[in-house]
Each structure stands twice: as structure tokens, then as C-alpha cells.
Amino acid sequence: MDQNPQHQIDALNETGCKKIFTEKISGASQKRQQLQEALDYMREGDTLVVWKLSRLARSLTQMINTVKDMEERKISLKVITQNIDTSTPEGRLFFHMNAAFDQFQREIIVENTKAGLKSARKGGRIGGRPAIMTDEKLRTAKAMLKDTENYPFISDIIKTLSIGRTTFYRHFPPEVIQQCRPQES
């Protein structure tokens, strides 16, 4: 369900749901413990009610497999916002059409996101956090590595530059340190 599922819970209560399962995990996630518990709870003749089809699953294959398993167990699906009810032939057709459109929409969103990121990179914007190790800090760190008199320990360099140990070693692996401080073996 969405980060704040209260409006969905209200809609489910209005339809007369006896038991409500909520999950704050993405519909795209494969590990859906609450969904699995809901499906395990269902018995022949029951109807699984969801607020929106995308709450059930995000991949077309996953969604169709879930509904197919439900059909084999004689459990129907009702989708509140899309007026889908798989207890009828028309409802099953409408379900498959909506599932395909949801998958298509998700793929378009992913495609547009990738295109936007690519365009931003071409424009010089890379996104994410600013780099901790600027070119200037890298030059300074390398000079400090060579200056064993004032910076005898790597920890002195790390402390002076206010960087983490992992960050330092990511930029200065042992072979680089060996080149800067050949006397250290």
C-alpha cells in the first residue's frame, strides 16, 4: 500500500471487508509477506479486495500468476478503483486488459526516467550526493601520503581531511600507498 494507506483502508472498510492486510513495501518488491498472508487466509468462495490493481503486483507476469492461482482456488478478485470483479467473464477480461496497461505504464515510467537521467548527465548534472573527495582533496591527500614526516600515519591524513577511512582507501588502495610510501611494506 502507499506510505499512508488510510484512504485505501477506508475504501476497503466501505466495501465490507472482514479482514484487512496492509503492507508499506513497494508493489514492485517480490517479498510481500502481508500479501502472502492474505492469500493464505483466503478460502474457496472468498473475494480478495484491493484498492488498486497495482497494489496487488507490479509485473504483469506476477499479477497474472497470482490471479491464476486464486482462480484455481476459486477465489475471486475485486479492484475498487478500477471496477474489476473476476467472478464474471467480463471482469476477467477487464482484469487482463488493465494488468497489461499497468505493466505498460510502469515500463513507460522507467523508460522516461532513464531518458531523463541520460539527458541530465549530458547536460553535466550527475545527481546524487556531491563527491567527498574533490580533485583538490585528492591532490592534497597524495601530497600528505608522500610527506611521512608530518603525516606518519594514514589516520593523520584521514583526520586532517575530515574523510572516512573507507573513502580514503577507495581512492588510495594499497598499491597506490606503496608507490607514495615505498619504505612501508
N, C-alpha and C positions, 0 to 999 in steps of 0.2 A: 504494500500500500504506500501512498505518498507519505512524506515526512510527518504531516499531521493528518491522520486518516479520519478525523471526527466526522467530516461531511459524508464520507463513504459509510461509516458505521451508522450514521443517522439514516441514510438511504436503505441500508440493509435491514435495520430495525423496522422501517416503514413497510417493507415487503413481508414482514413477519418471520424473519429468520430466527430459528430457535437457538443456534449456537454460532458465534462469530469468531473467526480466526484472523488475527492481524499480524502483518509482517512489515518491518521497516527496512527490508532489504530490497535491492533493485529487482525488478521483474526479470532483468537480463541474467541475474545470478542463477547458477544451476542448483545451488544448495538452498532449497526453500523448505525449511523444516515445518513451518506452520501450514504450508500448502499440503505437504505430505501428511501431516496430522489430520487436516481437514478431509483429505481423500480417504485416509484410513478410517475415519469416523463415519463416513457415508455408507449407507446400506442400500440394497436394491429398492428402487422406487423413490429414493431421495432426489432432491434437486440441489445442486451446488449453485449458489447465487453469488455473483461477483459484480462489483460496481462497474468495471470496465474490462473489456477483453484483454487489454494489455496488462492487467493486474494478474491474470492467470499465467501468462508466459510471454516471453518476448520473441522467441524464434518460432517461425511457422511450424517447423518440424516438432518442436517441443509441445506447442499448443495442440496440434492435431493428434499427436501421440497421447497426450493427457486426455483429450476428449474421447479418443477411440477407446482407451482403457475404461473410461467412465461408461461409455455406451455398452461395452462388453459386460460391465457390472450392472447394467440397466439403471444408471444414474444419469439424470439429465442436467443440462447447464442452462442457467438463466443469467443474462447480462443486462443489468438495469439500464445503463445509459445508451445501449445500442439496440435495445428491444429484441434481444436474441433469446430464443427458447428452443433448445434442441430436442424437446419432446415431440416436435412436429417435423415432417419432411421439409417444409418451408424454412423452419427455424434452423435445421441442419445446413441447408443450402446457404442461408444468410450468414451462419457462423463461418463457413468455409470462405465465403467471399470477404467477410470482414477480417478474418485471420490473415488472408493474403494481402489485403490492403494495409493492415497494421504492420506486417513484415516489410512491405514495400516502403511505407512511410519511415520506418526505422532505418532502412538501408539508405534512403534519400538523406535523412538527417546525418548519418555517419559520413556519407559521401560529401555533403555540403561542409561539414566540419573539417574534414581532411582538406578540401579545396581551400577553405578559409585559412587554415593553418599554413598551407603551402604558399598562398598569396602573401600572408603576413611575413613569412620567412624571406620571400623575395624582396619585400619592402624593408628588410632589415630588422624586423621585430621577431624575436625568437620565443618570447613568452617565458613563463616560469619565473623562478626567483633570480635576482641578479647574482652573477658569479661572485663567489667569495674571493677567489684568487684572481685578481686583475693582473694584467701584464706587468704592471709596476710592482705588485706584491711578489710575483714570480721572480722578477729580476732581483728584488731585494732579498728574497729567501735564498736565491742561488749565491748571491754575494755573501750572505751570512754563513752559508754552508762552507764556503771557502775560508772564511775568517774564523778559524778554530781558536784563535787567541781570545777574542771577545765573545765567541759563541761556541764554547767547547761541547755543549750538549744540544741535541736536537730539541729537547724540551725548552731550552732557552729561546730558540728561534720561534717555536710554536707560541710561546708565551708573549714574546715581543710583537709578533704579527697578529696576535689575538685570533688564531685559527685553531681548528680542531686537529688532533693527531691524524685522524683518518684523511682529512683534507690534505694535510701535508704529504703523507705517504702516497696519496693518489697522484700527486704531481711530482713527487720525488721518490720513485721506487728505489730499492737497494742499489741497483746498478748505477743510477744517477748519483746517489750519495757517494758511492765508491769512486766515481770519476772526480767528484768535487773534494773528497777527503780520502785520497789514496792510502794514507797511513792507517786508516781504520779498516780492519778486516773483519 
